[in-house]
Amino acid sequence: METEKSVITPVITPETGDYAHSGPDTPPESALYAPIILAVCKTGARLFRNHVGVAEQRGQHVRHGLPKGSSDLIGWTSDGRFLAIEVKRPGWRPTPSWRKSPQAAFLAAVTRAGGVAFVARSVEEAVRLLGEHERGEHEPQSWADHPDIGEK
């Protein structure tokens, strides 16, 4: 008897543009890239997918994209500041090891340089955090060492 394989179809709620469920069956973070880019661009900011990797070319490894740890989405805010958004699955929480990771360090560097940087776990969260930054309502955080990142 053959076992039936389950197929996971992403279900996006029309109210928020977010996934209706979370957990092990939650679609990968990459499924949020396009919806976040579209929603954020409607605010006047611009975002692009940052492809980072290594390819072999003529027997040599060639790196492409920004440095290791750079955010999934990069661009600029409506007022021209550099914008970096690290996309995570809904329900994701930072671990102590993540806080010391190249991703956290990149977000901290962007923040220290006067840019806008944050982790978004949904379309709604990305738009909300960007709006808070643009209105000056969000205090910059040092992603590398802030003890309660994402603990709200």
N, C-alpha and C positions, 0 to 999 in steps of 0.2 A: 504494500500500500504506500503510495506516495504521500509525503507530508506537504501540506499546503503552506506556501511561503506567504507571509503577510507583506503587503505593499503599503508603505506609508505615504499618504498623500498630504502635502502641507495644506492646512486649513487656515486661511487668514480671515480674521473677523473684519467686516467692513467698517465697524465703528472705530477701530484703532489701527488697523493694518498690522496687528500683531498676531502671532500664532495663538490658536485657541487652546493649546495644551503645552505642557512642558514635561521634561523628564527624558528618559532614555530614547523615546520615540520622537523627540523634538527634532525637526529638520536641522541641518547644519547651519552654522552662522553664515556661511556663504549665501544661503537663501535669503538673508536679510539685506545683502549689499545693495541690490537694485532698488528695493522699496525705500531704503534709507536715503540713497542718492536722490531719488525722485522727490521725496518729501522735503529733504533739506534744500534742494535747489529751488523749490517753490518759495522758500523764505528769502531768496536773494543771494544766498551763499552758493558756492560751487564746490562740488566734490567729484573725485575721480577714484577709481579702484587702483590701489597700489599693488601691482604684481611684483613680488619679490621672489627670487629663486636663483638657481644655478643651472646652467645648461652646458652641455659639452659641445664644443665647437673646435673642429680640427684637432681633436685629442686633448684639448685643454678645457678646464672648467672656467666658465665665464659667468660672473654674477650680474644680475640685472635687477633694476628697481632700486629703491632707497636702501639704507643699511638694514642689517638684521635687526628685528625688533620694531621696525617702523610700522605705523598703523595701517590697518586694512584700507581705510578711506582717507584721502588727503585732499586739501583744497584751500579755500579761503572763505572767510565770513563776508557778510554783506558790507562790512566796513574795512575789508582788506587784510585782516589778520590771518595768519596761517592757521589752518584748521586740520586737526588730526582726530579721527574717530576710530577707536579699536572696537570692533564688533564682536560680541560674545552671544552665545545662545541664551534664550530666556531662562531665567533662574540661576545663571552663573554668578558665583561669588568669588572674589579674589582670595587666593591662598597666600600664606606667608612666603612661599617660594615664588609665586607670581609677582608679588610686590618687589622682589629683587631681580626680576627678569628684564631682558632687553626691551620688551614691550612697555613695561612700567617705566623704565629709564627713558625711553623715547618720549612718552607722554609727559614726564617730568621736565625733560629738556625743552619741549615745545612750550610748556607753561612758563618755565623760567625765562624764556626768550620773548614772552609777551603774546604768544599764540593761544589758541583755544584747543584744549585737548581733553578728551574724556572717553570712557567706555560706555557703549550703548548696547542694551540687550533687547531693544525693540525700536520700531519706527517712532513710536510715541515718545520714548525716552530720549532718542536722538534729537528730535525737534524741541522737546521741552528744555533739555540741557543747553542746546544752542541758543534758544531764546533767553534763558537765564543769563548766559554769558554776554550776549549782545546787549541786554538791558543793564548789565553790571550787577545783577542780583546773585551771581554765583562766585563764591570766593575761589580763587585758584588753589588747587591742591597739589602737593608734591606726591605724585603717584608712586614714587619709589619708596617713600618712607611714611606716608600718612597711615596711621594705624586702623582707621575705620572706613577705608575705601569701600563703597558699595554696601555698607552694612545697614543702610536705611530700611 
